[in-house]
Amino acid sequence: MSFDEAIFSAAMLSVLVTMALALARAMMGPTVYDRILALNMFGTKTVLLIAVAGFLAGRPDFLDLALVYALINFIGVIAVMKFSEAGRLTDAEEEP
């Protein structure tokens, strides 16, 4: 194992530890906003993990996957925040 591989393996381990801490925060709460923020952080760390794994595997196309995952994470967090604020995802009024 070369020095670079050891550094990136340590980086992956560090990212996995922070992902575990984010999941712990998501489970503990105490508010719904703390849980949403923790899940957003978990998604961001997942993007970083995919990028580092792609570098270690010598597959730069993993960066495309990481970018798509980042966009899905962003849209998902916005949708969950809107749903938690308003109780629905659309602005349309309900018809009787």
N, C-alpha and C positions, 0 to 999 in steps of 0.2 A: 504494500500500500504506500503510495507516494504521499508527500507532505500535503499537497493540494487536496487529495482525496480525504486525508485525515481531517483537514480543516473543514471541508464541506460536510463530512459525516458528523463532525461536532456541531456544525451549524444546523443540520437536520435534527439532531437530538435536542438542541436548544429550542428549535421551533416546536417540536413535539411536546416538550415540557410546557411551553407557554400555551399550546393548544389545550393541554390537559387542565391548566389553570383557568383558561377561559371557559371550558366546559363546567368546571366546578363553580365558577361565578354564575354561569347561566342557570345552574340547578339551585343555587342558594338564594338568588334574588338580590335584595328583598323586594324590589319593585319590578314591574314589567319592563320599564325602560332600562334597568340594569341588565335584565335578561336579553333584551334585544341588542344592546351594545356589546354584550359578551358574545352573542352569536355572530354579530358583525365582525368582531375581532377574530373569532374562530375562522370565519370565511376568508379574512385577509391573510391569516397565517397559513391557511390551506393553499392560497395562491403562491405564497412564498415557498412553501414546501414543494409544490409542483415544479416551480422554477428551479429550485436547487436540485431536485431529483432529476430533472431534465438535463441540467448541467453535468451531474455526475454520470448519467447514462450516455452522455454525448449526443443527446437528442434535442436540438434547438427547437423542434416543432412542439415541444411541451410548453413553450412560452405562449403559443397560440391558445392552447387549452387553458393556461393560467389566465389569459386575458378574458376569454369567454366566461370562465368561472367568476372572475371579478365582476363582470357586467351583470351576470345572473345574481350574484350576491348583493350588488348594489340595488338592483330593481326589487329583489325580494325584501330587503330591509325597508325600502321605501313603502312597499305594499303593506308590510306588517305594521309599520308605524302608522300609516293612514288608517288601517283597520282597527288598531288599538285606540286611536283617537276618536274616530267617528262611529265605529261599530259596523261599517260597511265600506266597500271599496269604490263605489261610484258616488258621484255628486247628485244623481237624479233622485228626486223625491219618490217615495213609495206611493203607488196608486191604491186607493181604497178598494 
